[in-house]
Amino acid sequence: MPGGLLTDLYELNMAASYMRRSMTGTATFSCVLAADGAQLVDFAFRRTQGIDASLAVARASAIAGFAATSNVAAARRYGLTAAGTMAHSFIEAFEDEQQAFAAFAEDFPGKTTFLVDTYDTGRGVRAAIEVARRLRLPGPVGVRLDSGDLAELARLARTLLDGAGLRDARIFASGGLDEYAIARLAFSGAPIDAYGVGTKMGVSADAPYLDSAYKLVAYAGRPVMKLSAGKTSAPGAKQVYRRPGGDVLALREEPPLPGHEALLLPVMRDGRPLAAPEPLAAIQRRCHADLAALPPAARALHDAEPVPVRISEQLKSLRDRAARDIMRRTADRTAGT
């Protein structure tokens, strides 16, 4: 296979990877915004398209602010907290819920979360209370709701737990959740302390593809662009400058704009990385700062208003000149025929 084609395939594969990570990153940040301070756990491992994708989802969710991941391999690789609860099949393997809960609590006495909706949620919560009392578990206790009307069941569970003196017990919700379901639960005032988010985040269910493409902006030292209706592109290599209130799309050779931060920085030269990879904690801090800097309208889950992007005067001038040159050459060729 020709080396050029190998390079092209590699670049396309890398682009697809970045697109997938971009979509996943958007979903994870949306969940964090929707949760309104409640903790989040990545439950996507069994749904993602391959092991590499599952690792990328765990990493993206940690950057966004998820407290833990169910992916043990990702937790080991990135230094994350691994967390999980029991499965319905685990409970079904015992004669009744209390036996299953007791066996699980004996293995994980320091942090026990009981899955209470295998049969009947109310009875499951009561069984969890009985086991917690009988074993006098030393660590925090929680119950997990995985089906049904999560808001109403959470209120029922909170009432039962508080009535039994387990006011510190946490309520964990899961079951096909996305940012919109989480936002509805949070808005309703449901007493849910943490959410497990899996399929709809891990596979980018609401946006299965990112409609993007490479655009040629310069060739053989001259600026090039498209003039297709609805798809007009801007010529020349770019730089993006950011400040509160909006970004500026400029030409790469333009001098830095006062009070702005340049977003595009070189990371490789001649095929070699220019610096060691950033620690995950540094990426988390930067992402959280960027998220906090967004205006509320841009963080809304519904009808969000994008942050305005202004085009620099130099880029506008180049765009207009390049468009005129293309139209002139096209007209000359047409006249010549």
N, C-alpha and C positions, 0 to 999 in steps of 0.2 A: 504494500500500500504506500503511495507517495507520502513523503514527510509532510508536505503542505496540507494534505487532506487529514493526516493524523492531528496536526496542530489545530485545524479547523474543528474537527470532531471534539478534541479536548476542550477548546474554548466554548463550543456549544454546550457540552456537558457541564462545564463550570457555570455557564450562564443559567442553565436550567436549575442547577443546584442553588444559585443565588436567588432565583425567582421563587423557588419553593420555600427557601428560608425567609424571604421577604413576606410571603403570604402567611407563613406560620407565625412570624414575628408580629404581624398585624393582629392576628387572631389572639395571640397570648396577651398583648397589650390591651386589647379590647376587653378581655376577660378580667384583667386586673382593674380596669376602670369600672367595669360593671359590678364587681364584687364589693366595692365601697368599703374597703378595709378588711373584709373577711379573707382568711387564708385560702390559697389555691394549691392543688396538688395535680401534677401531670399524670393522667391515667391513659395516655395515648398509645403506649407501647404495642399492645396487641392489635391495633388498628392501622398502624402506619405501613407505608409501602416499602418495607425492608428495614433492616437493622440500621443502616446509615441514616435513614429518614427518622427513625425513632430517636437516635442520638441527637440529631439536629433539633428535633422538637423539644427534647429535654433541656438542651442548652438554651434554646430560644426562650422557653418558658422561665428558666432560671434568670435570664437577663431581664425579662419583663417584670419579675418579682414573685414568681411562684415560690412557695415555701419548700416544696419537696417534689420528688418524682418517684413513680413506681418502678422505673427502669434502673435496676441495680447496676448494670454495666455503665450507664451514663453517670450514675452517682459516683462510681469509682473513678471514672475517667476525668470528670470535671470537679470532683470534690463537693458534690451536692448531697443533700439529705435524702436518704431513701425512706419511703413511707408506703404503707399499704394496709389493707384490712383483710378480712377473711372473705372467702368465696361462698356463694350459695351452695355449691356442691360440697364444701366442707361441712356445712350445717346439715345437709341432707344425709351425710354419711353416718350421722349419729341418730340415736333413737328419738331424741328431742333436743330443743334449742338449748336448754340449760346444760346438758352434757357437752354440747359443742362449745358453748361459751366458756364453760369451766376449763375444757381442754386447751382452748386458745389462750385464755388468761394465764394458765400455768406456764405456757411457753413465752408469753409476752406480758409479764406482770407489770412492767414499768410503764407501758403505754398501750392500753387495750381499747380497741374500738370494736364494738359489737355490731354486726350486720343484722338488723332487726326486722327486715320485711320479707323474709323467705316465705313465711306462712301468713301471719297477721301482725301488723306493725305494733298495735297496742300491746298485744301479748308478748311480742318480742322485746319491747322496751321493759316490760315488767320482769321478764326473764333476765334481762341484762342487769336490772337493779338488784334482783335476788342474788345473782352470782357475785356482783361487785360487793354486796354487803357480806355475803358468806365468806368470801376469800380475803376480804379486807385488802384490796389491791393497793399497793403503795403509790402507783403513778396515776397520771390523769386518765380518766375514763371517758369514753365517747360512744355514741351510737351513730350508725350510718344508715341513712334513708336512700334507697336506690330506685324507688318506683312510687307511683300513685301521685296524689296531690301533695307535693313536697311542702308547700306552705302550711297547709292544715295539719299534716302529719308532724311537721316540726313543732307546731304549737302544742299538739298533743304530747309529743315527747318531752318538751320543755316543762309542761305542767306536771307530768309524771315524775320526771327527774327532780324537779324542785320540791315536789311533795315528799319525795323520799330523802330529802336532805342532800342531794347530789347537785347542788347549784353550780359547781365548777365543771360538771360533765359537759362535754362539747357535742354539738350536733353537726354531723358531716353529711352533706348531700351529694349525690351523684346520679347518673342515669341519663345519658344523652344530652347533657347540658351544653349550651353555648353561651356567648356573652349576652344574648337577648333574654334567654331563660333566667340567667343569673341576675340580670338587671331587674326583671319582673319580680323575682323573689326578694331581692333587696328592697325594692320600692314598696312591696307589700308589708314590709316589716317582719318577715318570717325570721324567727330566732335561729338562724343558721350561722354557725361559726366558721365553716370551711366547706369548700366545694372541690370535688374531683372532676376534672374535665378531660375527656378523652377523644372520642372519634371526631367530633365536629371541629376540634382544634387541630388534631394530628394529621388529618387528611385535607385540611382547608375545604371543608364541605360547602361553605357558602361561596367560595371563589376557587373552583377547582383548577383554574389556570389564570396566569397573569398575562394580559394582552399587551405584550411589549415586543420590541424588535430592535435590532441594531440598525442604525442609520449612518451611512457614510457622510462625513462632514468635511473631509478634506482628502484630496488625491493629487499626488505629484506636485505638491506645493501650492495648489489652488483650492479655494473653498468650493464645496459642492453642496447641493441641497435638493430636496424634492419640492415640487410645486403642485402635487396632486391635491385635488379638492378634498378638504377636510384632513389632509395628512401632510401639510406643509411642514418642513423641518427647518431648523436653524443651522447655518454653516459654521465651520470653525471649531477647534478644540475649546472646551468650556471649563469654567470654574464656577462654583456656587458659593456665594457669600451669604452668611446668615446673621441676622440680628433680631431682637424681639420685634414682632410685628410683621415680619415677612422676609423672604429670601430674594436675592438678586442673582439672576443667571447672566454671567459675563463671559467674555473671552478669556482664555487662559493667560494670555500675555498682558492683560490689563493689570495695572498696579493695584495692590490691595485697597479695598474700600475702607475708609476710616470708620471705626466702630463696628466692623463686621468680622465674622470668623470664616476663614476659608475651610470648606468642608471636604474638598477633594485633595488628598495628600498621596504622594507616591509611596507605595509599599514594596515594589519590586523594581529592580533595574538589572538589565542583562540576565534575566532569569534568576536572580538571586534576591531573597528578601532583604530589605534594608534594616530591619530590626526584628527582635524576638517577638513572638505573638504576645498580645496584651493579656494580662491576667483577666480571668472572668470577672473578678470583682471590679476592676477598672471599667470594663464594658458596662457592667450593671450601673455603676455610678453615673456614667455619661448618659446612658439611656434614660435613667430616672430623671436626671436633670433636664434632658431634652423634652421628656413627657411633661414635666412640671411647667416648662416654659410655653407649652402650647396653650392658646386661649381656650376657654371653656367651650366655645362654639365648635372648635376643631376636634375636641375630645368627645363630642356627643355621639352616641351610638346611632341615632336616627337623624337624618338630614344634617349631617355634619357639614360645616363650612370650611373648606380648605384654606390654609394659610396662603395669603396672596404671594405670587412670585412675579417680580418685576424684571424686565429685560433691560440690560444696560444700554446706554446710548451707543456705545461702540459696536455692540452686537446688532442693534437695530440697523446701524449704518451698513455694516457688512452684509446683513441679510438683504437689505434693499439693493445694494450694489450687485450682489451675486444673482438676485432674481432678475435684475435688468439685463445683466450680461447673458444669462441663460435665454431669456426671451429674445434678445437681439440675435444671438447665434442661431436660435431656432428659426427666427424670421429670415435670416440671411440664407440658411440652407433651403428653406422652403422657396424663397425667391429664386435660388439657383437652379431648382428643379423645374 
